[in-house]
Amino acid sequence: MAIQVAELGADGVDLTQNEGFGDQNMGANDQTSIQLLFLHHLREALPADKIITYTFPCSEEYRYSQEINFPFRDVLRYGQNYVDAFNVSTNY
């Protein structure tokens, strides 16, 4: 991915997630670890001036609460060193 950013002269990478596992569901298995590992290696491979954004969906069920679905809750908590901006998608 970092090679493609360089070849295209892009300003970075926009990662978009489509679906979580619910805010009380620990059944995300290794998704948090997999995503954090990917972000870690992507950050290492990109030059410092390239950005990484990470967009995750807000569950329609919880759109008026402050609950964040797994694995996004942990990616947000532990991925701050790798991601320049987190976004929440509210497309229902």
PEHUKA-V938592 format. One record per pair of residues at least 4 apart in sequence whose ideal C-beta (glycine too) atoms are under 8 Angstrom apart, sorted by sequence separation. I is the first residue (numbers start at 1). GAP is how many residues later the second one is. D is the distance in whole Angstrom. If there is no record, write none. Layout:
I GAP D
I GAP D
This chain:
1 4 7
2 4 7
3 4 6
4 4 6
21 4 4
28 4 6
30 4 5
31 4 6
32 4 6
33 4 6
34 4 6
35 4 6
36 4 6
37 4 7
38 4 6
39 4 6
40 4 7
41 4 6
42 4 6
46 4 4
58 4 7
59 4 7
68 4 5
69 4 7
70 4 7
71 4 6
72 4 6
73 4 6
74 4 6
75 4 5
76 4 7
79 4 5
5 5 5
58 5 5
62 5 4
68 5 4
4 6 8
21 6 6
46 6 7
5 7 7
21 7 4
62 7 8
5 8 6
20 8 8
59 8 8
68 8 7
43 9 6
21 10 7
42 10 6
59 10 6
76 10 6
1 12 6
56 12 8
57 12 8
39 13 7
56 13 8
39 15 7
56 16 4
56 19 7
56 20 8
54 21 7
15 24 8
54 25 7
63 27 7
13 29 7
54 29 5
63 29 7
52 30 6
53 30 7
56 30 7
58 30 5
52 31 5
53 31 6
54 31 8
55 31 8
56 31 8
57 31 7
58 31 7
52 32 6
53 32 5
54 32 5
55 32 4
56 32 6
57 32 5
58 32 5
60 32 5
13 33 7
51 33 4
53 33 8
54 33 7
55 33 7
56 33 7
57 33 8
12 34 7
51 34 7
53 34 6
55 34 5
57 34 7
20 36 7
23 36 7
35 36 6
39 36 7
13 37 7
15 37 7
17 37 7
20 37 7
22 37 7
12 38 4
13 38 8
15 38 7
17 38 7
19 38 7
32 38 7
36 38 8
43 38 8
11 39 7
12 39 3
13 39 5
14 39 5
15 39 5
16 39 5
17 39 5
18 39 6
20 39 7
23 39 6
31 39 8
32 39 4
36 39 6
43 39 4
2 40 7
10 40 8
11 40 6
12 40 6
13 40 7
15 40 7
17 40 7
31 40 4
35 40 5
39 40 5
42 40 7
1 41 6
5 41 6
6 41 8
12 41 7
14 41 7
28 42 4
32 42 4
36 42 6
40 42 6
2 43 4
27 43 8
28 43 4
32 43 6
36 43 6
39 43 4
1 44 7
2 44 5
23 44 4
25 44 8
26 44 7
35 44 7
39 44 6
5 45 6
23 45 7
25 45 6
23 46 5
32 46 8
36 46 8
22 47 6
23 47 7
2 48 8
20 48 8
21 48 6
22 48 7
20 49 3
21 49 5
20 50 6
21 50 7
23 50 7
20 51 7
20 52 6
17 55 7
12 72 7
16 73 7
